[in-house]
Amino acid sequence: MKKAVPKFRTEDAECEFWASHDSTDYIDWRKARRATLPSLKPSSQTISIRMPKPMLDRLKLLANKRDVPYQSLLKMFVAERLKAEFKS
């Protein structure tokens, strides 16, 4: 018998809970089905970041070579680095 998933007051509380608990104690993943959520948009927050102009120019040049917006390339770089940092 699986444990009942608790109710959470905030998304942060839920994130904290799942970071320290194994979902298999609460959910029978063998019964899971793939879901499509077409209207779901990831939450994002606008930030300002100051960087040296030559660094920004190099980022834009590289983004242009890869045919992606420079903001998207910067997000990909940050995501890759975060993943690497949390692995170690």
N, C-alpha and C positions, 0 to 999 in steps of 0.2 A: 504494500500500500504506500503510495507516494504522499509526501507531506503537502499540506495546502500552501499555496503561494500567498505570502502575507500581503496586506494592503499597504500602500506606500503613500505618504503625504506629499512627497516631492519626487521629481525625477532624480535629483541628487541622492536622496535616500535610497531609491531603488538601485542606482548605480553602485552605491557603497555596499548594499546588501549582496548584489550579484558578484561583486569583486571578491567577496570573502565566503561565498557559498557555492556548492556544486549544483548546477541546474538539474542534473540527473536524479537528485534526491527529491525533486519537485515535479519534474516533467518526464513523461514516458516518451522519449524521442522516437521510439519505433512507430508510434501512432501519428507522428508529425506529417503534415502535408505541405508542399511548397505553396506559398501564397504570393500573389502579385498585388502590389500596393501602388497603383498608378498615380495617385494624387499625393503620395507621401513625399515631402521635401525635407532634406536634412536641415536641421537648424544651423544657422551660421551667424556670425557676429562680425561686423565690420571693425577693422582695426587700422591704425596708422603705424607705419614703420618707417624709420629714418635709416637710410643706408647711403653710403658714398655713391655719388653719381657714376663714377667709373664701374662700380659693381652693378648698378642698375642697368647701365648700358650693356654690359657683358651678358646680363640675364636676358635682356630684350633681344640681343643678337642670337643667343642660344635658342631662345623661344621661337624666334623667327625661323631658324634653321629646322626646328622640329615642327614648325607650323602649328604652334599652340599659343594661346595668350600668355604673356609673361606672368600674370597673376596665377594662372593655373599651373604653370611650371614651378613657380615658387611654392605653391601648396604641395605639389608632388614631392619636391625636394624636402620640405619640412616633414611630410608624412613618412617618407623613407627614413629620414634620420630618427624620427621618434620611434619608429618600429625597431630600428637597430639598437637604439639606446635602451628600450624596454626589454629587448631580448637578452641583453647582457646583465 
